Amino acid sequence: MLSVGRELKIKDNGVVCRQCFWDGAGAELSTGLVKVTCSSMYRYVYRCPECGSFDLLRKGKVLPFRLPPVLHNREDEASTAARLKA
């Protein structure tokens, strides 16, 4: 659930609905109130323009996995030592 006011520049970012798999820009989202469980309070949150669900995710970047520099250097040293033995 993405709270309104906490997501900076959401209108420029991609958003995905986990219920209907709608995919679009944050500028297309509508808003609504969700009751907080066991409380009389409500939260003002974004909702999917397609199905009305509040179960939304911001699209993230998929980054390639890289070893930390310390581990990376150890592997380089090990491969260099193996080549020198051969």
C-alpha positions in Angstrom: 0.0 0.0 0.0 1.5 3.3 -1.0 0.5 6.2 1.3 -0.4 9.5 -0.4 2.2 12.1 0.5 5.0 9.7 1.2 5.8 8.7 -2.3 7.8 11.6 -3.8 7.6 12.1 -7.6 5.3 9.1 -7.9 3.6 10.7 -10.9 6.8 10.2 -12.9 7.4 6.6 -11.8 5.9 3.3 -13.0 3.4 1.5 -10.7 2.1 -2.1 -10.8 -1.1 -3.5 -9.3 -0.6 -6.8 -7.6 -4.3 -7.8 -8.0 -5.1 -7.1 -11.7 -1.5 -6.6 -12.9 -2.3 -3.1 -14.3 0.9 -1.3 -15.2 1.1 2.4 -15.7 2.4 5.8 -14.5 1.7 7.0 -11.0 -0.1 10.0 -12.5 -2.9 7.7 -13.5 -3.6 6.4 -10.0 -6.7 7.3 -8.1 -6.9 7.7 -4.3 -9.1 6.3 -1.5 -9.4 5.7 2.2 -8.5 2.4 3.8 -9.6 1.6 7.4 -6.8 0.7 9.7 -7.4 -2.7 11.3 -8.8 -2.6 14.9 -9.1 1.2 14.8 -11.4 4.0 13.8 -8.7 5.6 11.8 -8.3 5.7 8.0 -5.3 6.1 5.7 -5.4 8.1 2.5 -3.7 5.9 -0.1 -3.3 5.3 -3.8 -5.6 2.9 -5.6 -5.5 1.1 -8.9 -7.5 2.9 -11.6 -8.4 -0.5 -13.2 -9.7 -2.6 -10.3 -9.7 -0.3 -7.3 -7.2 -2.4 -5.3 -4.9 -0.7 -2.8 -2.2 -3.4 -3.3 0.2 -1.4 -5.4 4.0 -1.6 -5.9 6.4 0.9 -7.4 8.4 -0.6 -10.2 12.0 -1.1 -9.1 15.2 -1.4 -11.1 16.7 -4.9 -11.5 20.4 -4.6 -10.8 23.0 -7.2 -11.7 24.5 -9.1 -8.8 28.0 -8.0 -7.9 30.3 -9.4 -5.2 31.5 -7.0 -2.5 35.0 -5.6 -3.4 36.7 -7.7 -0.6 35.2 -11.0 -1.9 35.9 -9.9 -5.5 39.6 -9.4 -4.8 39.9 -12.7 -3.1 38.4 -14.5 -6.1 40.8 -12.7 -8.4 43.8 -13.7 -6.2 42.6 -17.3 -6.2 42.2 -17.5 -10.0 45.6 -15.8 -10.5 47.2 -18.3 -8.1 45.5 -21.2 -10.0 46.8 -19.9 -13.3 50.4 -19.6 -11.9 50.3 -23.2 -10.7 49.4 -24.5 -14.1 
